[in-house]
Amino acid sequence: MRETYHEQLDQILVELERMTRSVSTAVRRSTSALLTADLGTAEEVIAADAQLDISGEGVEAKVFDLMARQAPVANELRMLVAALRMVADLERMGDLAAHVSKIARLRYPAPAIPAELQSVVADMGRVAERMVNQAGDVIQTRDVGAAYRLESTDDEMDKLRSNQFRLMMDDSWPHGVEVAVDIALLGRYYERIADHAVSMARRVIFLVTGELPAPQ
Amino acid sequence: MRETYHEQLDQILVELERMTRSVSTAVRRSTSALLTADLGTAEEVIAADAQLDISGEGVEAKVFDLMARQAPVANELRMLVAALRMVADLERMGDLAAHVSKIARLRYPAPAIPAELQSVVADMGRVAERMVNQAGDVIQTRDVGAAYRLESTDDEMDKLRSNQFRLMMDDSWPHGVEVAVDIALLGRYYERIADHAVSMARRVIFLVTGELPAPQ
């Protein structure tokens, strides 16, 4: 019975990791849909978000069930509480990936991003996807070093976003208001995905070390 | 002992409601700082956000402690799990209110919002503040009807945001890219504050009725 309980605890982490990989796929496909004005892929990412919410509810139900039946304390309770927060992070990351696809859909059949700005958006998408995968690795390996490295990847994201603002605020910006607003919101979505990845890594650090890293 | 336990459960709701009022104040003061280019108030809202995070950690610690010592099941466990999610909502709403103040600070001493757009932003600020207060009322009264009414206030927010986009995307928009980007991000912040208020109300509906309302 005790072993089954621990298997169930492990299973929750396995499912969180699996959700993380789904989010990573959603981020990659959304960025691709945005850059290639691919409506079909955009629609698929938006539809897949509902599936992620269902997975999240499933994990929440399992956590609730373990809390109710096993009366966990100390580390096990801490793990379950962290799992609830991570599920919330993952559901939100899925929403944000879908928001990227919604901008692709809104501008279709035109591409939302002018050719000369594609690399700026592609870089943000790539860093966000990498961070989500790193968060998945951290859940899988409980590697505190890797969790801390995620925060330095987040610095890359911050630089990309500053760079993006500099481009838009330049008096010679030729792309008009609509593109600027789309890019500002896309930047915000990718930045938030990155923030949630960092937040997940910080929860793993707390689970492993018992100490919460200083706020970013 | 049993009574003390229930007093502690009630106390958690009291603290959540108190945090909600602090967020409401932060939203109101941030909007005011933004519209009057008031750097002092902006700085105070930004500084006060740290206090809100400390309150949130305090509530989380109490929830954790009750879970560990009382082994709650059924409704009491559900309430504690909901409290964890609401704390996360409130911390995030506080961050978003601070983001509004950060835009005021970034543009200071210039006002971030041109005179003819002030009413658009003021309306969003007012609706967001009202929704946060309604969420506080819902926590205090457990009034399911009021919780449902919050969703219709959210429709007002959606209309304000669509209206804002229409203004910006008009070819005759005279305010340039910087103002458009600021307003798009501000709109996003207020909309997210509103979303979190709705999310809190939905959790109360679930606690009272045992059923989760259909997704928005």
Interface residues (C-beta under 8 A of the other chain):
Chain A: D53 E60 F64 M67 A68 A71 V73 A74 L77 R78 V81 L84 R85 A88 F165 M168 M169 W173 G176 V177 E178 A180 V181 A184 L185 R188 P215
Chain B: D53 E60 F64 M67 A68 A71 V73 A74 L77 R78 V81 L84 R85 A88 F165 M168 M169 W173 G176 V177 E178 A180 V181 A184 L185 R188 P215
